[in-house]
Amino acid sequence: MKTVLITGATAGIGYEMAKQYRAQGWRVLFCGRRLDRLERIERELDPKSIGLAKFFCIDVKHSDEFTQVKHWLAAHEGGLDLVVANAGFSLSGRFEDLNENDYRRQFDVNFYGVMNSIRPFLSELKKSKGQIAIIGSGNSYLAIYGASPYCSSKFAVRAFAECLRMEMAEKGVSVTLVCPGFVDTEIHRVDNSGVFHPEGPHPAAIPKWIQASAQSAAASIMRGISRRKAEVWVTFHVKFAILLELLLKPVSRIIRNRIRA
């Protein structure tokens, strides 16, 4: 039985990936900060409590919290085959209205949180010739108005993923960078302080027709991971936008100048 570790699994893409990997027969280890949701998801994924799903209450900003996962793996057979570094949040605002701490908080989760989620498990992944999946964003390529903290963190994540891919290739470990476009998740219901608001705010400016469901996004991501692809671009719109950026940057810049985060 293969084992996957997923961070940020209490909602959205992470939650859907946990469900779908469990349905495919994987043992699922999943992390998040909201204990009530973690407990509910464990009961959902492993109703008979036989160890097919296990949650860990972890804030990815703190690397030492992953020690509990290491201890659990050491006490159970099977090793680790895949780490999905998914946890993240979006901080928005114009540079002149934000301060240094805003940028630090964004990078603590979106960049250092990715590193913290991967580093403790490199030895296990090298043993299994396993995989690393890093959830970046379409904003790994495309900067937009009023989102410099988020876009900067995701640009950094893309550079990190590319470097890590080269380093891990000689160890037999693949690294997949995932760049989703607009996905219907809770990310826009988390404010700049990282506090979740169940009823909003949600950007009405993003029409439903341009958003993918978290379920379909997760399925696309998992197909790319299974093929050990270097990058997975999720939704037609983000594929078009990234290609436009790469091929016709001036036109892309004109379009992005009209978008507000």
Buried (B, 14 or more C-beta within 10 A) or exposed (E): EBBBBBBBBBBBBBBBBBBBBBEEEBBBBBBBBEEEBBEEBBEEBBEEEEEBBBBBBBBBBEBEBBEEBBEEBEEEEEBBBBBBBBBBBBBBBEEEEBEEEBBEBBBBBBBBBBBBBBEBBBEBBEBBEBBBBBBBBBBBBBBBBBBBBBBBBBBBBBEBBEEBBEEBEEEEBBBBBBBBBBBBBBBBBBBBEBEEEEEEEEEEEEEEEEBBEBBBBBBBBBEBBEEEBEBBBBBEBBBEBBEBBEEEEEEBEEBBEEEEB
